[in-house]
Amino acid sequence: MGIFKENLVVIPTYNEIENIEAIIRKVFSLSLPFDILVVDDGSPDGTALKVKELQQEYSGQLHLLERKGKQGLGTAYIHGFQWAFGEGYRYLFEMDADFSHNPDDLVRLYTACAKEGNDVAIGSRYIKGVNVVNWPMGRVLMSYFAGVYVRFITGMEIMDPTAGFICYKREVLQGIGLNDIRFVGYAFQIEMKFNTWKYGYKITEVPIIFTDRTKGVSKMSTKIFKEAVLGVLYLKIRSFFKTYIPQTEAEVVPEAPVTEMV
């Protein structure tokens, strides 16, 4: 493979002009070095233009993939991961652009994988009580009991299966076969964890405090929630007919070339 790079934070965006500069600067201010890949789905508010402007300041650290139109969270992450494979990153992180995930916790997720021997570290809202700030009670209950439902159907013991703040070792993302991932919203996050668990990788949950966005608009919808409910049943039924043998790096072939837009 050649020389490996260390850490890449993949941040999907759609209309995050109010948050994108601040989140980028915060990540680059951390004591541990992280590179960033923004995957923007054609934001009409100029999010990608702001990233391009910041690339002049953070040359070689800040990267951008531009896509035409909203194609879903899941495909954004998969495109980002496939790009990262070609660049040789060891640890790949999922993180939102809106500060609901505290960038300071990236270091803790990295430590859980790189120093403590885990393959996947999940930033968990529910591993130590309920650690959610600024959500209405109805949404907290929906999120919490979604986890109960997922655990009941799948048998996983992950307390926060819909979490989107995660560190993966590259071997995990290559081993589970990203081209087989089918869902794009909440169900994408569940499917990734379910496959990781079924393939036998070591998963840990790191307690975090999740703070709802203060700027911009949430992308949550009833369609995304419905996909998660039905998707869990699909995943469980499909697992009865699937053999979970991790792919090797030599077997991993991206679905299509992924090119950085500068």
N, C-alpha and C positions, 0 to 999 in steps of 0.2 A: 504493500500500500504506500510505502514511503513514509515521510515525516508526518506524525500526527500533530494536530493542533489540540488545544485543550477544551475550551468552553464556548458554546454558542447558545445564545438565547433567541428563540424564534418567537416573534411577536406578530400575530395576524392583525391587520387593521382594516377598518372601514369607517371613514369619517371620525378620525381621532385627532384632528388638528389641535384640539384644546389640550391634549395630553401628551402627544408624541414627543415633542422636544424635551419636556420635563422628564419623562420616563427614560429616554435615551441618556440624558445627562446624568441622571441618578445612577443608572447601571454602570456607566463609565467612571463614576466617582468611587465605586466600591474598592475595598482593599484587595480583593481577588480579581484578576483580570478576566473579563468576559467580552466576547465579540457579540454583535447583535445582527440578526437578519430580520428585517421587516418584510412581511408578505402582505402587500396591499391589493385589495380587490377593487381597484379603480375608484377610489374615494373622490367624489366630486368636490370635497371641501379643501383639497390641496394637501392632504396628508403626505402623499408621495413626494410632492414638490419640497415640502419641508425636510423630509429625510434626505433628498438629494442635496439640499443646501447644507445640511449637517455633515454629509459625507466629505465635504471639503475640509472640515475640521477634524474628522475622525477617519481619515483615509486608512484603508486596510482593516479597520475594526467594525465599521458600520456598512452593512450590505442591504440591498433592496431587490426584491422580486415583485414585479408589477403584473397583475392579472386583469383581465377584462371582465368587469362586473362581479357581483356577489356570487361566489361559488361554494361558500360554506367553510366553516371553521376546520372541519376535518381535512378537506383537500388542501387548505392553506398549510396546515401543519405537515401533511405528507409531502407536499412540494418542497417545503422548507427542509425537512429531514433528508430528502433525496439530494437536494443541493449540498447539504452538509456532509453526506457520505463522500461526495466527490472532492470536497475540501479537506477531509480527513479529521474532523472534530471527534474527540473522544466522548464528551458529555454534552447532551443536547437537552435544552430546557424549554418547556412550554410556559409562557407567561402572558397575561393580558396587558393591554396598553394603558388601562384606565386607573392604575394604582389600587385596584381591589386586591392585587397581590403586592406585598411589600418587597421591593427589590432587595432589601437587606437580607431577606430570607433565602435568596439565591445561594449565599455562602453556606447556609445550613443544609440546604438540599445537596449541594456539591459535596460537603463533608460526609453526609450520610452515604453517598455512593463511593466517592474516591478514597475516603479514609476508613469507613466503617464496614466496607465489604458488601453493600447492597447493590443490586442491579437497577432498581428503580426507587426513587424517593418521592413521595406524594406530599405536597403541602396540604395538610388536612385540617378542615374546619371543625371536625367532630371527634377527633381522637381523644381529646381532653375536654369533655363537655361540648357546649355550642359556642364557638368563637366567631360570631358574625356581627358586624357593626353596621347600622343604618339600613338594614333590611326590615320591611314590614313583617309582622309576625306570620302572616299568611305565607309569605315566600320562604321564611325560615322553616316553617313546618313542612311545606311542600318539598324543600330540598332535603330536610332531615329524613322524612318518611320515604322519599325516593331511594335513599340509601338503604333503609330497612327493606324495602321491596326488592332491590337489587340483590342484597345479601340472601334473602329468602329464596329467590328464584335460582340464583347462580351457585350458591354455596360459598362464595367468596367471603372472607372475613374483613374486607376493607371497609372502614367506617365512612369514607368519603369517596365513593366510586365515581361521582360526577365532577370531582375536582379537576381544575385545569391549570394547576401550578405544579410542575413535575420536572424532575431530572431523570433522564434515561441514559444508561450507557449505550453507546452506539451498537454494541453487539445485540442488545435487546431489540432495538428497532429493526435491525437487519434480520434477526432470527425469527421474528413473528410474522414476517411477510406483509409489508405495508400495502402491497398491491391487492391484498385480499380484504382490506378494511372497507366496509360498506357504508358506514353512517357518517353524518356530517355535523351534527349538533351535540347535545348532551349525550346521545347514544354513542357518538364517536369516542368520548372520554370513557364511557363504560366499556365499549368494545376493546379499546386499547388495554385497559386494565385486566379485563377478562382474558384476553389472549395472552398477556404477559403472565398471568397466574397459571393458565392452562399449560403454557410452555415450560413452566417450572422455574421461572426466574425469581430471585429473592426481592421481595417488596417490603418497604417500610413506610410508615406514615410519620411525618414530622409536623408537630402542632404549629399552626399559624393562626394569626388573626386576620380574617377576611373583612375588608372594609368596602362597602358599596361605593361605586363611582360617585364623585361630586361634580364632574364635568362630562359633557357628552351624553349620549342616549344609549340605554341598554339594548342589546341585540336579542334578548330573551323573547320567545313567543310561544303560543300554545302549540304551534306546529312542531317546534323543537321538543317541547315536553312530551307530546304525543309520540314522536319518534322514539324517545327514550323508553316510554312505557312498553310499546310494542317491540322495540328493538331488543330488550332484555329477553323476552320470550323467544325471539328468533335466535339469539345467540345461544341460549340454552338448548334449544331443539337441534340447532346445527351442530352443536358440540358432540351430540350422540353419534354423528356420522363422519367426524373429522379426526384425523390422527395428528397430534401436536408434536412434531419433530422440528426443532429449530433449524432454520436455514444457516448455512455457512456464508461468510462474506463473499466467497467466490460464486455463490449461487444467486446473489442479490443483483437483479437487473432492474434499473428504474423503468417505470412504465413509459416515460418519454423524457427526452433531454430537458434539463432544467437550466435555464440561462439567467445569469444575473443581469438586471437592467440597471444601468448607471446613468 
